[in-house]
Amino acid sequence: MRRPKPKSDLGTEQARRVIYMYNKFLEGNSYSSSEMYDEVIKMFKVNLSLRTVQRDLRTLHEMVPNMEQVNVGRQVYWRLIKEDLAPKYLENVDASDVLNIHYLKGYLPQFKNTVIGKDTERLIKKADTIAPGKVFLSEAKNPNYENGVINYKNYSAIFEDIVAATIEQKWLNVSYNIMFDNEIHHHFVMFKGFFNYNNSICFVGYIPRRHQYAVIPMENIIKTVPALPYNEYVPEFDIRKFFENRFGITDGELIVLTIKFAPEYQRVWGHRTWHPNQMTKTNEDGSVEITFNAIFNKELLLWLMKFGSAVKVISPQIVIDALKQEYQAALSQY
């Protein structure tokens, strides 16, 4: 004789609906029976009665003790208890994580009216369980335009060509200018991706003629032409190692740099981490000396110059001499 199924046993279709409902509740939403009915019909595109969905909700309630019903006027809403929405890993979230999530929440709304709008709204709700409230002033992301804003309207074709070649891992013949130089270069390049640097879109690509990776800002790229398959070994790109000692994106000699922040500026800049392996020493007069490895290039000089008299280069002499030349060239224009 066949034994009757336990009450909690679910058929395949009902199980799919119940799991779908549970995932909707995990997003932090509350639903009335009719609202959940609309969601289920939209998702599964089948003819169901409201009664069937109400039965599914009761089944879910039996299986998940942290489900609750809330009366709002004459309407009854189902939801998960708020305390149970926070995953266990939140116990290990520190202040830096919360800060980063507040930043994320500040940038996500700009995607609401795009093709990923619904996913964006779900992500914002999930982020809000970790970092609740609106405290990051996203309207001030670029308050003073210190790095300028580039209009990439005329670069759409180049951007699309490089992105397609990156995804498909195809070679391109690229004509471009390097930074701080008007000379035009022509190279076969295998691109690995792009990032944002000083409001500029920068592509990373391997150049076999140089046996190394290079970073090329998109506004420096003049033309891209599909290239025939190129039988050249392309090593893995280690982005952490590439940027480890750089203040910028161009190449140069590796040096050991020691700088000193004046006492009145040490609170502002002296106790920041400028390099993961830096050595910091506070002198008796309150000034702060910082020593770290750095790639000696034009961008390092520009970075040092932005501090003006607040910083003094102690060593090496090659940087001191280069800074003197830069300051003298600047003064000669006035």
N, C-alpha and C positions, 0 to 999 in steps of 0.2 A: 504494500500500500504506500503511495507517494505521500511524503510528509508535507504539510503546508509550509509555505515560505514564512520566515519571520516577518514581522511588520516592517522592520527597518530595511529589508532587502529592496533594492531599487532595480528597475529595468534599465536597459542601456540608455534609452532616450531620456528618461527621467533623470538618470545620473548625470548626463551631459547638461541638462538644464539646471540642476541643483548646483553643480560645480561652477557653471557660468554665473549663477546668482551670487554664490559665495565670493567669487572674484570681484564682482561689482561692488559688493558690500566692503570688501577689503580696500577698495579705493577711497573709503571714507564717506560714501554716499548713503543717503536714506531714501527709501522707496515705499510708496504705498503699493497695495496689491495691483491697482490699475496701472501705475507707472512701471512696475516690474513686468506686468503683462505686455506693455508696449515694447519694453526692451527685449523681452524674449521673442516676441513675434518678429521684431526687426532683425534679430540675430539668426534665428533658426528658420524663418520664413515658412512656417507650418500653421495649419489651422488648429488652434487650441482654444479652449474655453477659459474664461477668467477663473472659473472654479478650479481648473486643473493647476493653474499657476498658484492659486491660494493654497492648494493641497501641497504643492512643491515647497512653498514657503514654510508650511507647518512641518514638513519632513525635515527641512533644513534646520528649523528650530529645535527639533528633537535631537539632531545629530551634532549641533553646535550650541553648547550651553551659553555662550556669550552673545547670542542673538537676543534682542529685546524689541518690544513694541512701545512706541511713544504716541500718545494722543496729542494731535494738534488741531484744536477745534473739534470738528466731528470726524476728522480724517485720522486714520491709524497708519503710522509709518513703522517700517521695519529697519533695523540698523544693527551694526555690531557695537558692543560696548566700547566707548572711546579708549579706555585704558588698554584694551586688548588689541587695538589697532597698531600700537607701537611695537615693532618687532624687538626681539630680545637683544639684537646686536646694538640697540641704542644705548645700552648700558656702557658700551665701550666708546661712545662718541665723545670726543673732547672738544674744547673751545675752537680749535682750528677747523675741525670738521663742520661745526655749526656755522662758523664764519663763511666757509666756502659754499655751504648750502644756501646761506642768505644771498651770496653773490649770484649763485645759480638762479634763485628765484627772481632776482632783479633782471636777469637777462632773458628768461624764458617767455615772458608775455609778448615779446616782439614776434614770436612764432605762432601766436594764437590764430591769426587769419591766413595761415599757410596750409599746405596739404597735410601737415602733421599737427594741426590745431588741436584735435581731440586728444591725441597722445600728450601734447604739451600740457593741457589742462589736468590730465591725470597725474603727470609728473609733478606739477605744481602742488597738487593736493597731497601727494606722497611726501614731497619735500617739506610741506607745512607741518607734518606730524613730527619732524625732527627739529625744524627751525621755525616755529610758529610766529605769525605776525609779519607786518611789512615794516622793516626797519632800515633796509639798505635803500638809499635814495638813487634808484636806477636812472632817474632823469639827469643825474650829475656824472654819468659815466665819462663824458669828455667835457669837463667844465671849462677848460681854457684852451683847448685845441693846440697844446704845446707841440704835438707831433704833426699837425696839419691833417687834412682830410683829402684823400686821393679819390678822384672820380674815375672809376673803372669802367664806365659805360662803353668806352671804345675798345675794351680789352676782352669782351665776352668771348669772341671766337678763339683767341689765344688760350683763355682760361679753360674753355670746353675741350680744346685739342689736348692740352696737357693733362687735364683730369682723365680724359678717355685713355690716353697713352699710359698713365699711371696705373689705372685699374687693369688694363689689358697687358701691362708690362711690355710695351712696345717702345722701340728707340725712336727718337726724334732728332732731326738736324736743327739746331737752335742757333739763331743769331741774336746776340745780346751785348749790352755794355756792362762792364763790372762797375761796382760802386766807386765813386770819386775818380772816374776815368772815362774819357769819351771814346776810347779805343773799342772798336767792334770786334767781337770774338765769334768764331763759328765752330761749334763742337757737336759731336754725337752725344746725346744725353739720355740716360735712363732715369726718369723721375720716380721718387719714392713718396712724395706727398707735399703738402704745404702747411704753413703756419702763419700767424700774424705777428709782425714785429714793427713796433712804432707806427701802427695803423697801415702798414704795408703788407700785402700778400707776398710771401716769399716761398719759392719752390726749392725743394732739395733734390738734387740729381747727381748721379755718378757720371764723371767725365773720364772715359778710358784713356784719352791722350795724356791726362794729368795723373791718372791712377789714384784719383781721390774724389770725394764728394764736394760739391759746391752749393752755395745758397745764392739763388738768383731772384731778386725782386721782380714781380711781374711787370712793373712799369719800365724795367730795363730790357725786357724782351722785345725784340723788333719783329721777329718772324719765326715760325715753327713749320717744318716740313717733315712729313712721314719719312722715315728712313728704312732701308732694307734691314732684315734681321742681322744683327751684329754679333759675331761669335766672340764675345768678350765676357770673362768672368766678372760678375758684379757682386762685390762683398756686401755683407749685411751692414746696414746703416745703424750706428749706435748714436742716437740723438743726444743721450745724456753725456757721452764722452765728447761729442762734437761741441757742445755748449759749455762744457765743464769750466773752461778757463777763458771764455770769451765775453767781452763787453761789446757785442755786435755780432756781425755775421761774416766778416771778411777774415782772411788768413793773415798770419804774421809769425814772428819769432816768439817762442815761449820764454818769458822772463819771470823773475821773482820781484814783485813790486812791493815797496813799502811806502805807505803814505801816512801823514799825520794830520788829524783834525784839530783845529785850534780849540782851546778850552771852552769858549763861548758857543761852539757849535757841536761839542761832543754829545750833548743830550739829543740833538736832532739827528745827527748822522753817525756819531762815533760808536754807538752800540748796536748798529744794525749788522746783519750778516750779509756781506757782499760776496763772499765765496764760502762754500761749504767746509773748506779746509783752512780757513784763515786763522792767523794767530793775532790776538789782540792784547795790547799792553797799555795800561793807563799810567801816565807819567805824573810826577809830583805836582806839576803846574796845572794838572787837570786835562791836558791834551791827551789824545788817544792815538796810538800808532797801530796800524793794521798791515799785516804782511800776507800776501797770497800769490799764487801763480796766475799769470795773465798772458793772453796773446797780445803782443804789441802791434797795434794797428791804428788806423785813423780814428776809429770809433772809441778806442780807449782814451785817446787824447781829448776827444770831444767830451767824453764822460768826465774826465778830470777837470776840464776847463769850466764845466757848468757850476762847479763849486766855488770858482773864483778864489778869493783869498782865504776861504774857510779851510782849504786843504793845501798841504805842502808835500811834494814828492821828495822822499828821502833818498831813494835809490830805485832803479839803477840810473847811471848818468845818461844813458841813451834816451831815456824818457824825459829827463830834466832838460836836455839839449833840445829835444823835439818840441817840448812845451814852450821854451823860450822863443823858438822860431815861429811857432803858431801865434803867440802873443804879439811878437814884433810885427808879423805880417798883418795881424788884425789892427794894430795901432797905426800902421802905415796908411791905412785906408781913411784915417780921420785927420 
